Amino acid sequence: MENAKMFLRAEEVAEIMEVSLPYAYKLIREMNRELTRKGCFTIAGRIDRKFFFDHFYGTREEQEVQ
């Protein structure tokens, strides 16, 4: 794995999406529910980095989004 962290925290999601911290937690909960339905394990308050960027930005890379 490259040097990037595997998970994004709510603070990072809030900054990337330019939303409030409570809303970032809500987004993470919804995405984690989706991952749980797919049979994945999740961590409260964190979201898989790749899933997040794929979910919100399709196949664009993280560097292209920022």
Contact map, one row per residue, 1 for C-alpha under 8 A:
111100000000000000000000000000000000000000000000000000000000000000
111100000000000000000000000000000000000000000000000000000000000000
111110000000000000000000000000000000000000000000000000000000000000
111111000000000000000000000000000000000000000000000000000000000000
001111110000000000000000000000000000000000000000100000000000000000
000111110000000000000000000000000000000000000001110000000000000000
000011111000000000000000000000000000000000000111100000000000000000
000011111101100000000000000000000000000000000111100000000000000000
000000111111100000000000000000000000000000001110000000000000000000
000000011111110000001001100100000000000000001100000000000000000000
000000001111111000001001000000000000000000000000000000000000000000
000000011111111100000000000000000000000000000000000000000000000000
000000011111111110000001000000000000000000000000000000000000000000
000000000111111111111011000000000000000000000000000000000000000000
000000000011111111100000000000000000000000000000000000000000000000
000000000001111111000000000000000000000000000000000000000000000001
000000000000111111100000000000000000000000000000000000000000000000
000000000000011111110000000000000000000000000000000000000000000000
000000000000011011111011000000000000000000000000000000000000000000
000000000000010001111111000000000000000000000000000000000000000000
000000000110010000111111100000000000000000000000000000000000000000
000000000000000000011111110000000000000000000000000000000000000000
000000000000010000111111111000000000000000000000000000000000000000
000000000110110000111111111100000000000000000000000000000000000000
000000000100000000001111111110000000000000001000000000000000000000
000000000000000000000111111111000000000000000000000000000000000000
000000000000000000000011111111100000000000000000000000000000000000
000000000100000000000001111111110000000000011110000000000000000000
000000000000000000000000111111111000000000011000000000000000000000
000000000000000000000000011111111100000000000000000000000000000000
000000000000000000000000001111111110000000000010000100000000000000
000000000000000000000000000111111111000001110010000000000000000000
000000000000000000000000000011111111100000000000000000000000000000
000000000000000000000000000001111111110000000000000000000000000000
000000000000000000000000000000111111111111000000000000000000000000
000000000000000000000000000000011111111111000000000000000000000000
000000000000000000000000000000001111111100000000000000000000000000
000000000000000000000000000000000111111100000000000000000000000000
000000000000000000000000000000000011111110000000000000000000000000
000000000000000000000000000000000011111111000000000000000000000000
000000000000000000000000000000000011001111100000000000000000000000
000000000000000000000000000000010011000111110110000000000000000000
000000000000000000000000000000010000000011111110000000000000000000
000000000000000000000000000110010000000001111100000000000000000000
000000001100000000000000100110000000000000111110000000000000000000
000000111100000000000000000100000000000001111111000000000000000000
000000111000000000000000000100110000000001101111101100000000000000
000001110000000000000000000000000000000000000111111100000000000000
000011110000000000000000000000000000000000000011111110000000000000
000001000000000000000000000000000000000000000001111111000000000000
000000000000000000000000000000000000000000000011111111100000000000
000000000000000000000000000000100000000000000011111111110000000000
000000000000000000000000000000000000000000000000111111111111110000
000000000000000000000000000000000000000000000000011111111111000000
000000000000000000000000000000000000000000000000001111111100000000
000000000000000000000000000000000000000000000000000111111100000000
000000000000000000000000000000000000000000000000000011111111000010
000000000000000000000000000000000000000000000000000011111111000000
000000000000000000000000000000000000000000000000000011001111100000
000000000000000000000000000000000000000000000000000011001111110110
000000000000000000000000000000000000000000000000000010000011111110
000000000000000000000000000000000000000000000000000010000001111111
000000000000000000000000000000000000000000000000000000000000111111
000000000000000000000000000000000000000000000000000000000001111111
000000000000000000000000000000000000000000000000000000001001111111
000000000000000100000000000000000000000000000000000000000000011111
